[in-house]
Amino acid sequence: MPRRNKTSQAADRELPTIPEDLIAHFVKGPMTAEAVQDASMAFKKALIERALGAELGHHLGYPAGAERPAGTANQRNGKSAKTVLTEDGPLRVDIPRDRDGSFDPILIPKHERRFTGFDDKIVAMYARGMTVREIQAFLAEQYGTEVSPEFISSVTDAVMDEVTTWQARPLEAMYPVVFFDALRVKMREDGVVRNKAVYLALGVLPDGTRDILGLWIESTEGAKFWMKVFNDLKTRGTQDILIAVTDGLKGMEQALNAVFPATTLQTCIVHLIRNSLSYAGWKERRAVAAALKPVYTAPTVEAALAELASFEQSEWAKKYPRSPRPGVAPGIR
């Protein structure tokens, strides 16, 4: 059974700090933050448990569901629950056990309660398209040079099955709202760390349930790329999207009209507010944002127009007149 070296040094290693601007880009409101958190934790749990099962299969010499080889006394012996601390908070996972107790997982060692580094692997593996060579490279880096290629293959094969299933899982027939956005993440490609855009779709169901529908990576965005995204959603079962919320991603409107012609395309409120505030002085932005809040929190279109008319009578409207286009917030031109 391969072992990790320098365990004590790894345990004392300081965790990297997430940049504040990345957090601000990810968390735009309670809905989006909660959805990303829940989906990330659920996806992480499934991957960890699948990888641990593959580790035990390598340790025993035969995979789950296969007949135990003759002369092999050791076998699977259920699972035990364990709570580990991750960057996103505590996560409860089921650790597989063997009969004679000789199985010591590499991914989450015995008596280990902290789990680090897996978040980056999930994003990197998915963004790289889940090729065997690239996934093996990342897991090899995490496990260490002493891990055999056979062991890496047994783990990556199981992880690939889980991710491929997630990528192709069926979707709901209708989503009232789907948010589309792009995240900038650092990825190692050909030995060089580069900034890459990972595009995500966050769907909201009628009962308020939120789910990440998919993640896609592309060097350049445009109508062709968004056609691929929308066709992927449609192939997996989505027939209608009432409102698509975005921040003006290139080529989206053209592709959306082609695949989901009845869908209303709406600019994200956060970006509308930022556009409005960009015309105000830095020291006055907080006050202008507070004055605009009744407009974008209004429950109906009529109420929003009434609040906008009220804003036009304020001192801020005189200092920062709105666009002549009807229904456009002050400062947007």
Sequence and secondary structure as in RCSB ss.txt:
>XXXX:A:sequence
MPRRNKTSQAADRELPTIPEDLIAHFVKGPMTAEAVQDASMAFKKALIERALGAELGHHLGYPAGAERPAGTANQ
RNGKSAKTVLTEDGPLRVDIPRDRDGSFDPILIPKHERRFTGFDDKIVAMYARGMTVREIQAFLAEQYGTEVSPE
FISSVTDAVMDEVTTWQARPLEAMYPVVFFDALRVKMREDGVVRNKAVYLALGVLPDGTRDILGLWIESTEGAKF
WMKVFNDLKTRGTQDILIAVTDGLKGMEQALNAVFPATTLQTCIVHLIRNSLSYAGWKERRAVAAALKPVYTAPT
VEAALAELASFEQSEWAKKYPRSPRPGVAPGIR
>XXXX:A:secstr
    S HHHHHT       HHHHHHH SSHHHHHHHHHHHHHHHHHHHHHHHHHHHHHHHTS TTS   TT    
EEEEEEEEEEETTEEEEEEEEEETTS    SSS TT  B  SHHHHHHHHHHTT  HHHHHHHHHHHH TTS HH
HHHHHHHHHHHHHHHHHT    SEEEEEEEEEEEEEEEETTEEEEEEEEEEEEE TTS EEEEEEEE SS SHHH
HHHHHHHHHHTT  EEEEEEES  TTHHHHHHHH TT EEEE HHHHHHHHHTTS GGGHHHHHHHHHHHHT SS
HHHHHHHHHHHTTSHHHHHS B SSTT  BT  
